[in-house]
């Protein structure tokens, strides 16, 4: 589970970050990256399905999950062994009521993550960049499918939403100073 698991899902209050050690902050931004990644990809079989299951099983967040592991150095390893990016987009109506509030509960982001989101927002080329990486790094890319035009637009709109959320968080942090 996330560090300092609380009984309810809520953003950290002002001043709560100051009491965290460097390893706790590193873990926090890893969880932030996971939540952001799962929102962008509409992943529903990791955190979101566990949030859904909380209504029946209060201990669900304490159990291991098959698609989230820890590396020997303690870093989180995100695994997607299901249908992949497109499948989650087909089920947005079911799962986004969990994904979006989960994202909105996060206002601490890794600087590199926020920069990359801003760049993808500015260039409006998320699907093209993903396709380039996919063709470069996936040996079976020629045999496998890719995003439809509709899914590509959806990915970009989700990046734009995350960018807007990060700007909102920055504005809140600046106002609190």
N, C-alpha and C positions, 0 to 999 in steps of 0.2 A: 504493500500500500504506500501511498504518498506519505512524505514526512509529516508528522503531526496530524494524522488523520483526524478530522473533526466529525462530529455527529451530523452536520449538515454541509451541503455544498454552498460555500460563500466566498466572496473575494477576501483576501487578506486585508485587515484594517491598517490604516496608516500607522506606521511605527512597528508593525509586526516583523518587518524584514530586518530591522536593526538588531533584533535578538537572535538572528540565525547565524550559525557558523558558516565559514566558506564552503565546506562540504555540503551543508544543508542547502545553501543557495545554489550550488551547482546542481544538486538533485532537483531542486525546485524548477530551475530553468529547463532541465531535461523533461520533467513532467509537462511543463509549459509547451515545449516543442512537440511532445506527443499529442497533447490536446489540440494544438494548432494543426499538426499533420493529420490527425484523425478527422478534424473538421474539413480540411481541404479535400481529403479523399473520401469523405462520407463513410469512414470506417465505422462499422457498428458492432463488430464482434470482439471488441476489446473493452474499453471503458464504458461506452454507451450501453452495451447490453448488460453490463454489471449494474449500472445505475438503474436500468429498467428492473432488474431482478431484486433490487433492494426492497421493493414493496412486499416481497415474499420471504426474503432471506437477508437478515441484517448483517450476516457475516460474509456475504459474497465478495466484498472488497478486500477481505483478508486472505482470500484464496489465490493461489497461483493461476495464471492464465497461460494458455499454450502459445500465444503470439506476442508475449512480452517477457523478455528475459533480461538478466544482468550479465554484462561482460565481466571478465576477471577483474578489471579495474573499477567495477561498480557502475559503469555507464549502462543506461538503458538501451536495449536492442529491440527495435520494432520489427515484427515479422508479419508479413501478409501472406498467408498460405491459403487464402480463400479465393473468391472469384475475382478479386482485384478492384481496381479503381472504378470501372464502369458499373459494377454490380451495386455498390453503395449508392450511386447516383440514381439508380432505378427505384431505390427504396427511401428516398428523401422524405416523403410524406409520413412515413412510419417513424424514422429515427431522428430527423432533424430537431424535433421537439426536445431531444436530449443533447444532441451535438452542439446546437447554438447556445443554450444556456451554459453548457460546460465551457465553451470558448469564452463567453462573456464573464465567467467567473475568474478568468485569468487576466491579470494586468501586469505581469512580470514576464518579459521576453528577453531571450538572448539577443544581444546587439546584432550579431551576424544574421540571425533569423529575421529580425525586424528590417534590416537593410535589404535582405534578399526579397522579402515580401514587397517592400517599397519599390525595388527595381522591377519586379514582375508586374506590379501595378502600373508603374510609369511606362514600361515598354508594351504592355498589353499583349504579351507573347508567351504566356505560360504554356499553352499546349504545344506550340512550336518548339520551345526550349525542352519540354519533356520529351517530345518526339525525337529531337536531336540526341538527347542523352540515352533514350531507349535504343535507338539504332546503333549508337556507339558502344553501349555496354551490354546489350542483351544479344547473345549469339543467335537466338531463335526469333529475333524481331521480324525477319522476313516471313516466317511461317505463322506468327501470332498476330492477332488483331491489335488495333489501337483505338483511341477515343473517336466517337462519332463527332460531327460538327457540333451537335447539341451538347454533348458532354464536354467538348473543348470550351464552349461558351460558358457552361456551368462552372467549370474549373476556374476560368478567369473571373467570373462573378464572385466566386467564393474567395479568391485571392483579394479582390477589390474590397470585399466585406471585411476580411481580416485586416487589411491595410487601414481601413476606416476605424476599426476597433482599436488598433495600435495607436493611431493618432488620438483617439478619444482618451486612451489610457495616459498618453504623454501629456495631454492637456490637463487631465485630472491631477497628475503628479506635479505639474508646474504650478497649478492653482493652489496646491497644498503647501508649497514652499513659502 
